[in-house]
Amino acid sequence: MARTTDAVKILERVTGGDAAMTAGRAEAKVNFDVAQLIYDARAAAGLSQSELAALIGSKQPVIARLEAADYEGHSLTMLQRIASALDLRLELRFIPRNGVRRRKSRLA
């Protein structure tokens, strides 16, 4: 078997594709991605955490928590406040998993 340094592939090999582990990794990735988006937007605006916090009527530790990769409490309201303060538009999308679109019929 070829050796890899890809952490996701190593985890998949170790956990054997366990559904709960896969779901946990997916959730962690979403949390990381949201934190990174907040950090990137703030940095692009040239603001410190304290400055962004002041713009949204909050405190610096709140911004630090939002930018932490393991934070699980991101809210749509807070993301909208940050977007507004940075003169950005927040866009959310639902994307099919694995490129497969499922359609369920509606029951009357």
Residue frames as a rotation matrix with the C-alpha (Angstrom) as fourth column:
MET 1
0.583 0.812 0.000 0.00
0.812 -0.583 0.000 0.00
0.000 0.000 -1.000 0.00
ALA 2
-0.113 -0.615 0.780 1.33
0.551 -0.692 -0.466 3.43
0.827 0.377 0.417 -0.94
ARG 3
-0.376 -0.097 -0.921 2.17
0.888 -0.321 -0.329 5.81
-0.264 -0.942 0.207 1.88
THR 4
0.123 0.454 0.882 0.30
0.580 -0.754 0.308 9.10
0.805 0.474 -0.356 2.14
THR 5
-0.855 -0.356 -0.378 0.59
0.517 -0.513 -0.685 12.24
0.050 -0.781 0.623 4.21
ASP 6
-0.506 0.772 0.386 -2.99
-0.281 -0.570 0.772 13.32
0.815 0.282 0.506 3.44
ALA 7
-0.913 0.095 0.396 -4.63
-0.390 0.071 -0.918 13.53
-0.115 -0.993 -0.028 6.88
VAL 8
0.039 0.999 -0.033 -8.15
-0.953 0.027 -0.301 12.91
-0.300 0.044 0.953 5.54
LYS 9
0.301 0.022 -0.953 -7.06
-0.609 0.774 -0.174 9.79
0.734 0.633 0.246 3.69
ILE 10
-0.759 -0.610 -0.227 -5.25
-0.173 0.526 -0.833 8.53
0.627 -0.593 -0.505 6.78
LEU 11
-0.659 0.589 0.468 -8.36
-0.645 -0.121 -0.755 9.12
-0.388 -0.799 0.459 8.94
GLU 12
0.331 0.810 -0.483 -10.55
-0.942 0.316 -0.115 7.33
0.060 0.493 0.868 6.40
ARG 13
-0.074 -0.448 -0.891 -8.17
-0.362 0.844 -0.395 4.38
0.929 0.293 -0.225 6.40
VAL 14
-0.932 -0.351 0.092 -8.02
-0.186 0.244 -0.952 4.24
0.312 -0.904 -0.292 10.20
THR 15
-0.539 0.792 0.287 -11.77
-0.614 -0.137 -0.777 4.63
-0.576 -0.595 0.560 10.75
GLY 16
-0.833 0.164 0.528 -12.77
0.380 0.864 0.331 2.37
-0.402 0.476 -0.782 7.89
GLY 17
-0.802 0.527 0.280 -15.25
0.016 -0.450 0.893 4.86
0.597 0.721 0.352 6.49
ASP 18
-0.559 0.602 -0.570 -17.37
0.811 0.256 -0.526 4.89
-0.170 -0.756 -0.632 9.67
ALA 19
0.027 0.690 0.724 -20.46
0.749 -0.494 0.442 7.03
0.662 0.530 -0.530 8.95
ALA 20
0.846 0.298 -0.442 -20.34
0.530 -0.556 0.640 8.89
-0.055 -0.776 -0.629 12.28
MET 21
0.006 -0.934 -0.358 -16.67
0.579 -0.288 0.763 9.71
-0.815 -0.212 0.539 11.81
THR 22
-0.558 -0.152 0.816 -17.29
0.818 -0.268 0.509 10.88
0.141 0.951 0.274 8.26
ALA 23
0.467 0.810 0.356 -20.13
0.653 -0.587 0.479 13.12
0.596 0.009 -0.803 9.44
GLY 24
0.701 -0.267 -0.661 -17.93
0.526 -0.434 0.732 14.50
-0.482 -0.861 -0.164 12.22
ARG 25
-0.430 -0.896 0.111 -15.17
0.699 -0.253 0.669 15.35
-0.571 0.365 0.735 9.77
ALA 26
-0.276 0.410 0.869 -17.68
0.799 -0.405 0.445 17.06
0.535 0.817 -0.216 7.47
GLU 27
0.788 0.602 -0.132 -19.02
0.555 -0.600 0.577 19.16
0.268 -0.528 -0.806 10.35
ALA 28
0.329 -0.761 -0.559 -15.51
0.557 -0.322 0.766 20.09
-0.763 -0.563 0.318 11.46
LYS 29
-0.566 -0.538 0.624 -14.67
0.813 -0.242 0.529 21.17
-0.134 0.807 0.575 7.92
VAL 30
0.250 0.731 0.635 -17.72
0.693 -0.593 0.410 23.45
0.676 0.337 -0.655 7.78
ASN 31
0.861 0.048 -0.506 -16.74
0.455 -0.519 0.724 25.03
-0.228 -0.854 -0.469 11.12
PHE 32
-0.127 -0.984 -0.123 -13.18
0.648 -0.176 0.741 25.52
-0.751 0.014 0.660 9.88
ASP 33
-0.430 -0.023 0.902 -14.37
0.867 -0.288 0.406 26.99
0.251 0.957 0.144 6.57
VAL 34
0.644 0.716 0.269 -16.68
0.578 -0.686 0.442 29.51
0.501 -0.129 -0.856 8.27
ALA 35
0.663 -0.478 -0.577 -13.94
0.422 -0.399 0.814 30.56
-0.619 -0.783 -0.063 10.69
GLN 36
-0.390 -0.866 0.314 -11.51
0.744 -0.096 0.661 30.98
-0.543 0.491 0.681 7.79
LEU 37
-0.041 0.472 0.881 -14.03
0.848 -0.449 0.280 33.06
0.528 0.759 -0.381 5.82
ILE 38
0.906 0.375 -0.196 -14.49
0.416 -0.708 0.571 35.41
0.076 -0.599 -0.797 8.77
TYR 39
0.282 -0.891 -0.355 -10.73
0.446 -0.206 0.871 35.74
-0.849 -0.404 0.340 9.26
ASP 40
-0.450 -0.494 0.744 -10.08
0.870 -0.056 0.489 36.30
-0.200 0.868 0.455 5.54
ALA 41
0.329 0.665 0.671 -12.81
0.741 -0.622 0.253 38.95
0.585 0.414 -0.697 5.25
ARG 42
0.911 -0.023 -0.411 -11.57
0.307 -0.626 0.717 40.79
-0.274 -0.779 -0.563 8.34
ALA 43
0.003 -0.998 -0.057 -7.94
0.527 -0.047 0.849 40.65
-0.850 -0.033 0.526 7.20
ALA 44
-0.296 -0.062 0.953 -8.85
0.944 -0.170 0.282 41.81
0.144 0.984 0.108 3.67
ALA 45
0.687 0.612 0.392 -10.59
0.508 -0.790 0.343 44.82
0.520 -0.037 -0.854 5.25
GLY 46
-0.249 -0.904 0.347 -7.40
0.211 -0.400 -0.892 45.57
0.945 -0.149 0.290 7.19
LEU 47
0.377 0.499 0.780 -9.15
-0.659 -0.448 0.604 45.34
0.651 -0.742 0.160 10.54
SER 48
-0.842 -0.529 0.105 -8.04
-0.417 0.515 -0.749 43.90
0.342 -0.675 -0.654 13.84
GLN 49
-0.500 0.674 -0.545 -10.35
0.676 0.696 0.240 41.65
0.541 -0.248 -0.803 15.81
SER 50
-0.509 0.270 -0.817 -11.04
0.651 -0.500 -0.571 44.56
-0.562 -0.823 0.078 18.17
GLU 51
-0.835 0.169 -0.523 -11.91
-0.388 -0.855 0.344 46.89
-0.390 0.490 0.780 15.30
LEU 52
-0.688 0.622 -0.373 -14.33
-0.091 0.435 0.896 44.40
0.720 0.651 -0.243 13.74
ALA 53
-0.473 0.505 -0.722 -15.88
0.865 0.424 -0.269 43.75
0.170 -0.752 -0.637 17.15
ALA 54
-0.674 0.195 -0.713 -16.49
0.206 -0.877 -0.435 47.48
-0.709 -0.440 0.551 17.62
LEU 55
-0.860 0.325 -0.392 -18.15
-0.502 -0.409 0.762 47.70
0.087 0.852 0.515 14.19
ILE 56
-0.395 0.739 -0.546 -20.63
0.060 0.614 0.787 44.95
0.917 0.278 -0.287 15.07
GLY 57
0.199 0.481 0.854 -21.18
-0.772 -0.460 0.439 46.08
0.604 -0.746 0.279 18.66
SER 58
0.901 0.040 -0.432 -19.30
0.157 0.898 0.410 43.22
0.404 -0.437 0.803 20.26
LYS 59
0.640 -0.730 0.239 -15.99
-0.584 -0.261 0.769 42.47
-0.499 -0.632 -0.594 21.98
GLN 60
-0.023 -0.791 -0.611 -12.67
-0.985 0.122 -0.121 41.14
0.170 0.599 -0.782 20.65
PRO 61
-0.705 -0.288 0.649 -12.97
-0.467 0.876 -0.120 37.73
-0.534 -0.387 -0.752 22.34
VAL 62
0.354 0.888 0.293 -16.19
-0.177 0.371 -0.912 37.12
-0.918 0.271 0.288 20.38
ILE 63
0.684 -0.172 -0.709 -14.35
-0.729 -0.137 -0.671 37.64
0.018 0.976 -0.219 17.10
ALA 64
-0.442 -0.895 0.066 -11.49
-0.897 0.439 -0.050 35.42
0.015 -0.082 -0.997 18.28
ARG 65
-0.381 0.390 0.839 -13.98
-0.242 0.833 -0.497 32.68
-0.893 -0.392 -0.223 19.10
LEU 66
0.693 0.702 -0.163 -15.71
-0.292 0.068 -0.954 33.04
-0.659 0.709 0.252 15.71
GLU 67
0.477 -0.610 -0.633 -12.34
-0.837 -0.095 -0.539 32.72
0.268 0.787 -0.556 13.97
ALA 68
-0.364 -0.573 0.734 -11.41
-0.761 0.638 0.121 29.58
-0.537 -0.514 -0.668 15.93
ALA 69
-0.618 0.033 -0.786 -11.47
-0.647 0.545 0.532 26.47
0.446 0.838 -0.315 13.72
ASP 70
-0.839 0.256 -0.481 -13.18
0.386 0.902 -0.194 24.38
0.384 -0.349 -0.855 16.41
TYR 71
-0.791 0.603 -0.098 -15.98
-0.353 -0.582 -0.733 26.87
-0.499 -0.545 0.673 17.20
GLU 72
-0.820 0.524 0.230 -19.41
0.569 0.702 0.427 25.35
0.062 0.481 -0.874 16.56
GLY 73
-0.170 0.821 -0.545 -21.73
0.741 -0.258 -0.620 28.27
-0.650 -0.509 -0.564 17.34
HIS 74
-0.982 -0.178 -0.070 -21.72
0.087 -0.740 0.667 30.34
-0.170 0.648 0.742 14.16
SER 75
-0.091 0.996 -0.022 -25.12
0.558 0.032 -0.829 31.93
-0.825 -0.088 -0.558 13.65
LEU 76
-0.047 0.183 0.982 -26.63
0.974 -0.211 0.086 33.36
0.223 0.960 -0.168 10.52
THR 77
0.902 0.430 -0.021 -27.42
0.418 -0.862 0.286 36.57
0.105 -0.266 -0.958 12.40
MET 78
0.489 -0.793 -0.363 -23.79
0.085 -0.371 0.925 37.05
-0.868 -0.483 -0.114 13.42
LEU 79
-0.351 -0.615 0.706 -22.51
0.774 0.235 0.588 36.28
-0.528 0.753 0.393 9.93
GLN 80
0.340 0.560 0.755 -24.94
0.861 -0.509 -0.010 38.88
0.379 0.654 -0.655 8.54
ARG 81
0.935 -0.044 -0.352 -23.72
0.170 -0.816 0.552 41.47
-0.312 -0.576 -0.756 11.06
ILE 82
0.016 -1.000 -0.007 -20.11
0.284 -0.002 0.959 40.81
-0.959 -0.018 0.284 10.05
ALA 83
-0.251 -0.059 0.966 -20.93
0.962 0.100 0.256 40.96
-0.112 0.993 0.032 6.33
SER 84
0.718 0.611 0.333 -22.78
0.635 -0.771 0.046 44.24
0.285 0.178 -0.942 6.79
ALA 85
0.762 -0.476 -0.439 -19.96
0.071 -0.613 0.787 45.78
-0.643 -0.631 -0.433 8.83
LEU 86
-0.303 -0.935 0.186 -17.45
0.249 0.111 0.962 44.81
-0.920 0.338 0.199 6.12
ASP 87
0.058 0.453 -0.889 -19.75
-0.757 -0.561 -0.335 46.00
-0.651 0.693 0.311 3.30
LEU 88
-0.927 -0.318 -0.200 -20.03
-0.374 0.750 0.545 42.45
-0.024 0.580 -0.814 2.00
ARG 89
0.163 0.963 -0.213 -22.94
-0.947 0.213 0.240 40.30
0.277 0.163 0.947 0.89
LEU 90
-0.518 -0.251 0.818 -23.42
-0.579 0.807 -0.119 36.98
-0.630 -0.535 -0.563 2.65
GLU 91
0.059 0.495 -0.867 -24.23
-0.923 0.357 0.141 34.09
0.380 0.792 0.478 0.32
LEU 92
-0.353 -0.077 0.932 -25.34
-0.573 0.805 -0.151 30.64
-0.739 -0.588 -0.328 1.48
ARG 93
-0.087 0.311 -0.946 -25.86
-0.925 0.328 0.193 27.63
0.371 0.892 0.259 -0.75
PHE 94
0.398 0.183 0.899 -27.04
-0.440 0.898 0.012 24.06
-0.805 -0.401 0.438 -0.46
ILE 95
-0.115 -0.540 -0.833 -24.80
-0.986 0.162 0.031 21.83
0.118 0.826 -0.552 -2.54
PRO 96
0.848 0.457 -0.268 -25.51
-0.443 0.889 0.113 18.16
0.290 0.023 0.957 -3.31
ARG 97
0.283 -0.743 0.607 -23.19
-0.571 0.377 0.729 15.71
-0.770 -0.553 -0.318 -1.59
ASN 98
-0.382 -0.571 0.726 -20.93
0.185 0.723 0.666 13.83
-0.905 0.389 -0.171 -3.98
GLY 99
-0.862 -0.006 -0.508 -22.47
-0.442 -0.484 0.755 15.69
-0.250 0.875 0.415 -6.91
VAL 100
-0.764 0.641 -0.072 -25.67
0.532 0.689 0.492 13.64
0.365 0.337 -0.868 -6.64
ARG 101
-0.754 0.595 0.278 -28.93
-0.638 -0.765 -0.094 15.52
0.157 -0.248 0.956 -6.53
ARG 102
-0.838 0.528 -0.139 -31.74
0.546 0.814 -0.201 13.73
0.007 -0.244 -0.970 -4.75
ARG 103
-0.664 0.713 0.225 -35.34
-0.605 -0.690 0.398 14.68
0.439 0.128 0.889 -5.26
LYS 104
-0.893 0.447 -0.048 -37.98
0.373 0.676 -0.636 13.51
-0.252 -0.586 -0.770 -2.87
SER 105
-0.451 0.817 0.359 -41.63
0.351 -0.208 0.913 13.66
0.821 0.537 -0.193 -3.80
ARG 106
-0.832 0.290 0.472 -43.97
-0.544 -0.590 -0.597 15.71
0.105 -0.754 0.649 -1.69
LEU 107
-0.734 0.639 -0.231 -46.77
0.655 0.755 0.007 13.83
0.179 -0.147 -0.973 -0.03
ALA 108
-0.388 0.684 0.617 -50.23
-0.067 -0.689 0.722 15.45
0.919 0.239 0.313 -0.10
